[in-house]
Amino acid sequence: MDDVSQNRLKWKCRRGLLELDLVLQDFVERHLQEQDEYSLNELLDLQDVDLWAIVSGRSEEFDPKFRGIVARLRAV
């Protein structure tokens, strides 16, 4: 992933919920793999409360294609 794409993704990870912001920023900085870019971009289109429910493990209501990246986000 080039620097411009990574910077755009970092900017999109800035959210209204501090907890979500911290998890996403850490994930992008330390755990992001190139194949994650598309999936993460799609997940970031969700509302903060819905995304936090998924990342925190309180919701399993997400497309199965996101299982891998959700599991890795939950591990952060």
Backbone torsions as a table, in degrees:
resi	resn	phi	psi	omega
1	MET	NA	134.1	-179.6
2	ASP	-78.7	167.5	-176.4
3	ASP	-62.4	-37.6	-179.0
4	VAL	-64.5	-45.9	179.1
5	SER	-62.8	-41.8	-180.0
6	GLN	-66.2	-39.6	178.4
7	ASN	-66.0	-38.4	176.6
8	ARG	-63.5	-42.2	179.2
9	LEU	-65.1	-41.5	176.9
10	LYS	-59.8	-42.3	-179.9
11	TRP	-64.7	-40.7	179.7
12	LYS	-67.3	-23.5	179.2
13	CYS	-77.1	-11.3	177.8
14	ARG	-74.8	115.1	-172.9
15	ARG	-121.4	176.2	179.0
16	GLY	-82.4	-22.8	178.1
17	LEU	-93.5	121.4	-177.1
18	LEU	-58.1	-43.7	-178.3
19	GLU	-59.9	-44.4	179.9
20	LEU	-66.9	-41.4	178.1
21	ASP	-58.0	-45.5	-178.7
22	LEU	-65.3	-44.0	-179.8
23	VAL	-64.4	-47.3	-177.8
24	LEU	-65.2	-43.0	179.5
25	GLN	-62.7	-42.8	178.3
26	ASP	-63.7	-42.0	179.8
27	PHE	-60.9	-47.4	-178.5
28	VAL	-65.4	-40.0	-178.1
29	GLU	-69.5	-39.7	-169.3
30	ARG	-117.2	-20.0	-170.8
31	HIS	-124.4	-8.6	-174.8
32	LEU	-66.8	132.4	174.1
33	GLN	-113.7	155.7	-174.6
34	GLU	-56.5	-37.6	-178.5
35	GLN	-71.3	-9.7	179.2
36	ASP	-82.8	-16.8	-170.9
37	GLU	-56.2	-49.7	-177.5
38	TYR	-64.4	-47.6	-178.8
39	SER	-62.8	-43.8	-179.6
40	LEU	-64.0	-40.9	177.3
41	ASN	-59.4	-40.7	178.0
42	GLU	-66.4	-43.9	178.6
43	LEU	-62.3	-35.3	-178.2
44	LEU	-70.2	-9.4	174.9
45	ASP	-78.5	-12.2	178.1
46	LEU	-73.4	157.3	173.9
47	GLN	-66.1	151.0	-177.5
48	ASP	-53.6	-46.7	-176.4
49	VAL	-66.2	-36.6	178.0
50	ASP	-69.5	-43.6	179.5
51	LEU	-65.1	-41.4	178.8
52	TRP	-63.8	-39.7	178.5
53	ALA	-61.0	-38.3	178.7
54	ILE	-71.1	-49.8	-176.9
55	VAL	-64.2	-36.8	-178.5
56	SER	-81.0	-7.1	177.4
57	GLY	88.9	6.6	179.4
58	ARG	-83.0	-12.2	179.5
59	SER	-135.7	139.9	174.8
60	GLU	-112.2	14.2	-176.7
61	GLU	-88.2	77.9	175.7
62	PHE	-148.0	159.6	-179.4
63	ASP	-61.5	134.1	-179.7
64	PRO	-57.3	-21.7	179.3
65	LYS	-66.3	-15.3	-179.8
66	PHE	-94.9	3.4	-175.9
67	ARG	-52.6	-46.5	-176.9
68	GLY	-62.5	-50.7	-177.8
69	ILE	-70.2	-34.4	177.3
70	VAL	-64.1	-42.4	178.5
71	ALA	-61.1	-39.8	-180.0
72	ARG	-71.6	-35.8	175.7
73	LEU	-65.5	-39.7	179.6
74	ARG	-67.0	-26.2	-179.5
75	ALA	-76.6	-17.9	179.2
76	VAL	-73.5	NA	NA
